Amino acid sequence: MLTSAFIPEGTLLAFDFGTKRIGIAVGNNLLRRANPLTTINDEKTDTRFAKIEALLKEWQPSALVVGLPSNDDGTPHELTALCRRFANRLKGRFNLTTILVDERYTSLAASAQLNEEGIRGRQQKTLIDQYAAQQILQAYFDEPAAGIIV
C-alpha cells in the first residue's frame, strides 16, 4: 500500500462502512468540500454492491475513499479487517483508485454536526453514517497525504 499525496481529478465518493449500514458522501477536487449523500441500509452483500454500482454510474467518480476504523490508539479492531476487505472489493469490482483514510472520531464529529443542525437523538440514526462519510472525505481533502492507496 502506498500513501497518497494527491487528490484524483473529478468527483470522489466516500464510504463509512458498517456491518448494518454504509454511509456515503460525495465531493470533488475542485471545491474540496464533502457532502453527505445517502445511506445503504442493507446487510446483504449483493444488494449493497448493486446500490453502490448504481451510485457509481450516476456520479462517475474518479476515486473512492473508505474510512478505516481503529481503536483510539490506532491499533486495529474487529471492523478494521472487514473494512479493508470492503475497500479491496470496491477496487476489484469497479477498477477505481481506492484510498483508505483514518476514521477515528468521525461518528462523534458527525453527531456534533447533526446536533448543530437541530437533529438529535434517534433522529440521527438514518443520517449519521452518511455524515460520518462526509467527515472521512473532508479529512482526505484536508490532508491527502494521510490517505493510503489500496
Summary of the structure (lengths in Angstrom):
residues: 150
radius of gyration: 14.1
end to end distance: 5.5
largest distance: 40.2
contacts: 490
relative contact order: 0.25
helix: 43%
strand: 27%
